[in-house]
Amino acid sequence: MIVGRSNVGKSTLYNRLLGRKEAITGMEYGLTRDYQVERCILNDIEFNLIDTAGYNIKKSELSKKINDTIKEQVVKADIIFFVVDISTHLTSEDRECWELIRRKKKNIILVANKAELKSVKNYEHQINDFGIAELIKVTALSKNSISLIYNLIKDKVSKKNQDVKKLEDKDTIRITIVGQPNVGKSTLYNLLYGKKRVITAPISGTTRDSILSSMFYKNYNFDLIDTAGLRKKNKINDGVDLASAYYSRKEIRYANCVILVIDALKGLSSQDIALSNYIIKEGRSFLLVINKWDLIKNQHNEQKKMISKIQEVFFDAKGINILFISSKQERYKRQVCEAIIEIYKKWNKKIGTSELNRWFSSIWETSGNQKIPGSLKFKYIAQNKIRPPTFNIYHNKNSKVPKVAKRYIVNRIRDKFGFEGIPIRVNLMTSKNPFNKKK
C-alpha cells in the first residue's frame, strides 16, 4: 500500500511499479480521491498494490471521507510504502500521516521521493525524525526505483503463482459506469459492489480516476469500473479533466457492458446522446439507467415521455434496456445485475448460418425494397462475429446500398433473433461471379 500526503508522488510511484499509467498524475493538490488496486508483478514476485488519496488535515466532509478510506486500507495492508517529498520541508500532514500508520504496527518502508532535485541536501536530514530502519531515496519517475523497491520487498511477498487458474473471459463481465458529473454513478457503483467502495459527495467531479473492483453475482464475475463524469468538450478546463475524460472513454472501449447513468431530474441531454452514440459506435452492450427516480412526481406520465424520447433518439439500438431506479435503494441491485446479464448474453449470441439464410430469403418476399425496379438482390448472410453481433451480407449490386435498405435489414435481424438494444454491425458485400476469371 502507498500512503502519504498529497503531491509527494504516490500515484507516479504506483504507475511506475505497475509499468503502465493507471492513476492520473499532476500538480493539482488532492488529485487522487479514491484508492485503486491492481495486481503488480516485479520480476519473480507479485502482490496487490494499492494507491491511496493524499492524507490531509482539512476540515471538510470530503477530506474526512478520504482519510477514513486511508485508515481502512492501512488496517488491511501487510506492507506500507510511506512516501514523503525529500526536496522540501516535512509538513504537519506528513507527521500526522506517520502517526496514523506507526500506531498500526505495520511493516513500513519509508520512500523518500524526488531525490534527484538539488534542494534535497537541505532537507534530507528530516527523514531521520521517523526512525524507520528501512528507507530508500528514489525518483518515482525513474525506472531505477523499481529495482530498489524490489530488493527491499522480494523476501516479504509471495512468488508468482504459475498454477493460479483465472476465470475464462466468458465468466467475467467488464462493466463500465459512465455519465455526466453528479448523476449518481459512484452511488450506483457502491450499490452493485455491496459497500462504500468509492467516495460520494454532492460536489461535481468527486471521482477523477477510473476505479475497478470485482464482485460475484450468480455464476458471473463482475469487474466494475467507476469513471469520472464526462463534461462537454468546451467545459473541459484543465489537464485533470482532459485526463479523466481520456480514461473514461478508454474504459468504454474495453467494456463488455456500459451503463449510462442519467439524472431523472435533468432528463436526456445532448451530452447524453453524444455519449450514447459513442458507446453504440464502439459496439458495446448498453444499459440505460435513469437515476434519482424516487425524486420524480407523476412517475407514470414522466416515464412514458422519457421512453418516447429515448426511442426517437436510439434508432441504432432499438429496444434498449431502460431501468428507472434510485441507486440509494438496495432493492434495485438485483434488477440492475439481471439486466446486465441479459444484455451480455444477447451481445454474445451467435446465430447459425442455415437458420439465418432460411429466414433471410423469406423477408424479401414481403419487402417493399424488392418491388422497386432494378432493386437489390441479397443472396447470402452469415454472422461472422459476436461482441457486437456482426453480419456479412452478399448482394448483386456494385453501387452503394441505400441506408434505408441497410436499416431495414438491421431492424429485422434485431426483431427476429432477440438483439433488442444491442448494436448490430452489417457489412454489405458484393457477391463475385465465380466464372469471371481474371485474364
C-alpha positions in Angstrom: 0.0 0.0 0.0 1.2 3.5 -0.9 0.4 6.3 1.6 1.4 9.9 2.2 0.2 13.4 2.0 -0.9 15.0 -1.3 1.7 15.8 -4.0 4.6 13.7 -2.8 4.5 11.4 -5.9 2.4 8.4 -4.7 0.5 7.9 -8.0 3.6 8.4 -10.0 5.3 5.6 -8.0 2.1 3.5 -8.4 2.3 3.8 -12.2 6.0 3.1 -12.2 5.7 -0.1 -10.3 2.8 -1.3 -12.4 4.6 -0.4 -15.6 1.6 1.4 -17.0 -0.4 4.6 -16.4 -3.4 3.6 -14.3 -3.6 6.6 -12.0 -3.9 10.2 -13.1 -0.9 12.4 -12.0 -0.5 16.1 -11.9 0.5 19.1 -9.8 -3.0 19.8 -8.5 -3.4 19.3 -4.8 -5.5 16.3 -3.8 -5.8 14.9 -7.3 -6.4 11.3 -6.2 -9.6 10.8 -4.2 -10.4 7.1 -4.3 -8.0 4.2 -3.7 -7.0 2.0 -6.6 -5.9 -1.7 -6.5 -4.0 -3.5 -9.2 -2.0 -6.7 -9.4 1.6 -5.8 -9.5 4.4 -8.2 -10.8 8.0 -7.3 -10.2 10.4 -10.0 -11.6 9.5 -13.2 -9.7 7.1 -11.7 -7.1 3.5 -10.5 -7.3 1.2 -8.7 -4.9 -1.8 -6.4 -4.8 -0.7 -2.7 -5.0 -2.9 0.0 -3.6 -2.7 3.7 -4.4 -4.4 6.0 -1.9 -5.5 9.6 -1.9 -3.3 12.2 -0.1 -3.8 12.2 3.7 -4.9 15.8 4.7 -5.9 17.8 7.7 -8.6 20.0 6.0 -11.9 20.3 7.9 -14.4 19.2 5.2 -16.7 16.2 4.6 -14.7 15.1 1.6 -11.4 15.2 3.5 -12.9 13.2 6.3 -14.2 10.5 3.8 -10.7 10.4 2.2 -8.9 10.0 5.5 -11.4 7.3 6.7 -10.8 5.3 3.5 -7.0 5.6 4.0 -7.4 4.3 7.6 -9.4 1.3 6.4 -6.8 0.4 3.9 -3.9 0.8 6.4 -5.6 -1.8 8.7 -5.7 -4.3 5.8 -2.2 -3.7 4.4 0.8 -6.0 5.0 3.5 -3.6 3.8 3.2 0.2 3.7 5.2 2.5 1.4 5.2 5.7 3.3 6.1 8.4 0.7 7.5 11.8 1.6 8.9 14.6 -0.6 12.5 14.8 0.4 13.1 18.0 -1.6 11.2 20.3 0.8 10.1 20.7 4.5 8.1 18.0 6.2 4.6 19.2 6.9 2.1 18.6 9.7 0.3 16.3 7.3 3.4 14.2 6.8 3.8 13.9 10.6 0.1 13.1 11.2 0.1 10.5 8.5 3.2 8.9 10.1 1.5 8.8 13.4 -1.5 7.1 11.9 0.5 4.3 10.3 3.0 4.0 13.1 0.3 3.1 15.6 -0.9 0.2 13.5 2.5 -1.5 13.9 2.8 -2.5 10.2 5.8 -3.3 8.1 6.7 0.3 7.0 9.2 1.3 4.3 10.0 5.0 4.0 10.1 6.1 0.4 11.9 9.4 0.1 10.8 10.7 -3.3 12.2 13.4 -5.6 15.7 12.5 -4.6 17.0 13.9 -7.9 16.3 17.6 -7.0 19.2 19.9 -5.9 17.3 21.1 -2.8 17.4 17.6 -1.3 20.7 18.3 0.5 18.9 20.9 2.6 16.1 18.7 3.8 17.2 15.0 3.7 18.2 15.0 7.4 14.5 15.3 8.3 13.7 11.7 7.4 15.7 10.6 10.4 12.9 12.0 12.6 10.7 9.0 11.7 13.2 6.4 13.0 12.4 3.9 10.2 15.1 1.4 9.6 14.0 0.6 6.1 14.2 3.6 3.8 15.1 4.3 0.2 15.7 7.5 -1.7 14.1 7.4 -5.1 12.9 9.3 -8.2 9.5 7.8 -8.8 9.7 8.9 -12.4 12.8 6.8 -13.0 12.9 3.1 -13.8 15.7 2.7 -11.3 13.2 3.0 -8.4 11.8 -0.4 -9.3 14.9 -2.4 -8.6 15.4 -0.5 -5.3 11.9 -1.4 -4.1 12.2 -5.0 -5.4 15.3 -5.6 -3.3 13.5 -4.4 -0.2 10.4 -6.5 -0.5 11.4 -9.6 -2.5 11.7 -11.7 0.6 8.4 -10.4 2.2 5.9 -11.1 -0.6 4.7 -14.2 -2.5 6.4 -15.5 -5.6 4.5 -15.6 -8.8 2.0 -18.4 -8.7 2.0 -20.2 -12.1 -0.8 -22.5 -11.1 -3.5 -19.9 -10.5 -6.4 -20.6 -12.7 -8.1 -17.4 -13.9 -11.7 -17.2 -14.8 -12.4 -17.6 -18.5 -13.4 -14.4 -20.3 -16.9 -15.7 -20.8 -17.4 -15.8 -17.0 -16.2 -12.3 -16.4 -18.3 -9.2 -17.5 -16.4 -6.0 -17.5 -18.9 -3.2 -16.7 -18.2 0.5 -17.1 -20.4 3.1 -15.5 -20.4 6.4 -17.3 -22.4 9.6 -17.4 -22.2 13.3 -16.7 -20.9 14.6 -13.3 -23.2 14.2 -10.3 -25.8 11.9 -11.8 -25.1 9.1 -9.2 -22.5 6.9 -10.9 -20.5 6.3 -7.8 -23.6 5.7 -5.7 -24.7 3.0 -8.2 -21.2 1.6 -8.2 -21.4 1.2 -4.4 -24.9 -0.3 -4.6 -23.7 -3.0 -7.0 -20.4 -3.6 -5.1 -22.3 -4.0 -1.8 -20.4 -1.5 0.2 -18.9 2.0 0.0 -16.0 1.3 -2.3 -15.8 4.8 -3.8 -16.3 8.2 -2.3 -19.5 10.1 -3.0 -20.1 13.8 -2.4 -22.5 16.4 -3.7 -19.7 18.4 -5.3 -19.1 18.0 -9.1 -16.1 15.9 -10.2 -15.6 13.9 -7.0 -14.3 11.0 -9.0 -11.2 11.5 -11.0 -9.6 8.1 -11.7 -11.3 5.1 -13.2 -11.8 2.7 -10.3 -12.0 -1.1 -10.7 -13.3 -3.7 -8.3 -14.6 -7.2 -8.7 -17.7 -8.9 -7.3 -19.6 -12.1 -7.9 -23.2 -12.4 -8.9 -24.7 -15.9 -9.6 -22.2 -17.6 -11.9 -20.6 -14.4 -13.1 -17.6 -12.3 -12.1 -18.4 -8.6 -12.5 -15.4 -6.3 -13.0 -17.0 -2.9 -12.0 -15.4 0.3 -13.3 -16.5 3.7 -11.9 -15.4 6.6 -14.1 -15.1 10.4 -13.9 -18.1 12.4 -15.1 -17.8 13.3 -18.7 -18.3 17.0 -19.5 -18.8 18.8 -22.8 -15.5 19.5 -24.6 -15.9 23.2 -24.2 -16.2 22.8 -20.5 -13.0 20.8 -20.0 -10.9 23.4 -18.3 -7.6 21.7 -17.4 -5.3 18.7 -17.8 -7.1 16.8 -15.0 -10.5 16.9 -16.7 -8.8 16.0 -20.0 -7.1 13.0 -18.5 -10.3 11.9 -16.7 -12.2 12.1 -20.0 -9.5 10.1 -21.7 -9.6 7.3 -19.1 -13.4 7.3 -19.1 -13.6 6.8 -22.9 -10.8 4.2 -22.7 -12.9 2.2 -20.3 -15.9 2.4 -22.6 -13.8 0.8 -25.4 -12.6 -2.0 -23.1 -16.0 -2.7 -21.6 -18.3 -5.7 -22.2 -21.3 -3.7 -20.9 -21.6 0.1 -20.5 -24.2 1.5 -18.0 -25.1 5.1 -18.9 -26.5 6.9 -15.9 -28.9 9.8 -16.5 -30.2 12.2 -13.8 -34.0 11.8 -13.9 -34.4 15.4 -12.7 -32.4 16.8 -15.7 -33.6 14.4 -18.3 -31.9 13.3 -21.5 -29.4 15.9 -22.7 -27.4 16.4 -25.9 -24.3 15.3 -24.0 -26.0 12.1 -23.0 -27.0 11.5 -26.7 -23.4 12.2 -27.8 -22.1 9.7 -25.2 -24.7 7.1 -26.2 -23.7 7.4 -29.9 -20.0 6.8 -28.9 -21.0 3.7 -26.9 -23.0 2.3 -29.8 -20.2 3.2 -32.3 -17.8 1.2 -30.1 -20.3 -1.8 -30.3 -20.7 -2.2 -26.5 -23.7 -3.8 -24.9 -25.7 -0.9 -23.4 -27.9 -0.4 -20.3 -29.6 2.9 -19.7 -30.2 3.8 -16.0 -32.5 6.7 -15.2 -31.3 7.5 -11.7 -33.0 9.5 -8.8 -36.4 8.3 -10.0 -37.6 8.5 -6.4 -37.5 12.3 -6.7 -39.9 12.4 -9.7 -43.5 13.3 -9.2 -46.2 11.8 -11.5 -43.8 9.0 -12.4 -46.2 7.2 -14.8 -46.5 10.2 -17.2 -42.8 11.1 -16.9 -41.8 7.6 -17.7 -43.9 7.5 -20.9 -42.3 10.8 -22.0 -38.8 9.6 -21.3 -39.3 6.3 -23.1 -40.8 8.0 -26.1 -37.8 10.4 -26.4 -35.3 7.6 -26.0 -37.0 5.6 -28.7 -36.7 8.6 -31.1 -33.0 9.0 -30.3 -31.7 5.5 -30.2 -32.7 4.2 -33.6 -29.3 2.4 -33.9 -30.0 0.4 -30.8 -33.8 -0.1 -30.8 -35.3 -1.7 -27.8 -32.6 -0.5 -25.5 -32.9 -1.8 -21.9 -34.1 1.1 -19.6 -34.2 1.0 -15.8 -35.8 3.6 -13.7 -34.2 3.4 -10.2 -32.8 5.1 -7.2 -29.2 4.0 -6.7 -29.6 4.7 -2.9 -32.1 1.9 -2.6 -30.8 -1.7 -2.1 -33.9 -3.2 -3.7 -32.7 -2.1 -7.2 -29.4 -4.1 -7.1 -30.9 -7.4 -8.3 -32.8 -5.6 -11.1 -29.6 -4.0 -12.5 -27.5 -7.2 -12.2 -30.1 -9.2 -14.0 -30.3 -6.6 -16.8 -26.5 -6.7 -17.2 -26.5 -10.5 -17.6 -29.5 -10.4 -20.1 -27.9 -7.9 -22.4 -24.4 -9.5 -22.1 -26.0 -12.8 -23.3 -27.6 -11.0 -26.3 -24.2 -9.4 -27.1 -22.6 -12.8 -27.2 -25.4 -14.5 -29.2 -24.4 -16.5 -32.4 -27.0 -17.4 -35.0 -26.4 -20.4 -37.2 -25.8 -19.8 -40.9 -28.5 -22.1 -42.2 -31.1 -20.6 -39.8 -30.1 -17.1 -40.9 -30.4 -17.9 -44.6 -33.8 -19.6 -44.3 -35.1 -16.6 -42.6 -33.3 -14.1 -44.8 -34.7 -15.5 -48.1 -38.2 -15.1 -46.8 -38.1 -11.4 -45.7 -37.5 -10.1 -49.2 -40.7 -11.7 -50.5 -42.8 -9.2 -48.4 -40.3 -6.3 -48.5 -41.1 -3.2 -50.4 -37.5 -2.8 -51.4 -37.8 -5.9 -53.7 -40.6 -4.3 -55.7 -38.6 -1.3 -56.9 -37.3 -1.7 -60.5 -33.6 -2.6 -60.5 -33.8 -3.4 -56.8 -31.1 -5.1 -54.9 -30.9 -8.8 -54.7 -29.4 -10.1 -51.5 -28.0 -13.6 -51.9 -26.4 -14.8 -48.7 -25.9 -13.9 -45.0 -23.6 -15.1 -42.3 -22.8 -14.0 -38.7 -19.0 -13.8 -38.7 -18.5 -12.2 -35.2 -20.1 -11.6 -31.8 -19.4 -8.8 -29.3 -21.0 -7.0 -31.1 -23.1 -9.2 -33.4 -21.7 -8.7 -36.9 -23.2 -10.0 -40.1 -21.8 -10.2 -43.7 -24.4 -9.9 -46.4 -23.7 -10.5 -50.1 -25.6 -8.8 -52.8 -25.5 -8.4 -56.6 -25.1 -4.7 -57.0 -21.9 -2.7 -57.2 -23.5 0.7 -56.3 -23.8 1.8 -52.8 -26.7 0.2 -50.9 -29.3 2.7 -49.7 -29.3 3.4 -46.0 -33.0 2.6 -45.8 -32.2 -1.0 -47.0 -29.4 -1.5 -44.5 -31.5 -0.2 -41.6 -34.4 -2.4 -42.7 -32.1 -5.5 -42.5 -30.7 -4.5 -39.1 -34.1 -3.9 -37.6 -35.4 -7.2 -39.0 -32.4 -9.1 -37.5 -32.9 -7.4 -34.2 -36.6 -8.3 -34.1 -36.3 -11.9 -35.2 -33.3 -13.0 -33.2 -33.7 -11.0 -30.0 -30.9 -8.4 -30.3 -33.1 -5.7 -28.7 -30.9 -2.8 -27.5 -27.7 -4.3 -28.9 -25.6 -2.5 -31.5 -25.6 -4.6 -34.7 -23.0 -4.3 -37.4 -23.7 -5.2 -41.0 -21.1 -5.5 -43.8 -22.7 -5.3 -47.2 -20.5 -7.1 -49.8 -20.8 -7.5 -53.5 -21.0 -11.2 -54.5 -18.5 -12.3 -57.1 -19.2 -14.3 -60.2 -17.0 -17.5 -59.9 -17.0 -17.8 -63.8 -15.4 -14.4 -64.2 -11.8 -15.2 -64.3 -9.1 -12.5 -64.5 -7.2 -12.5 -67.7 
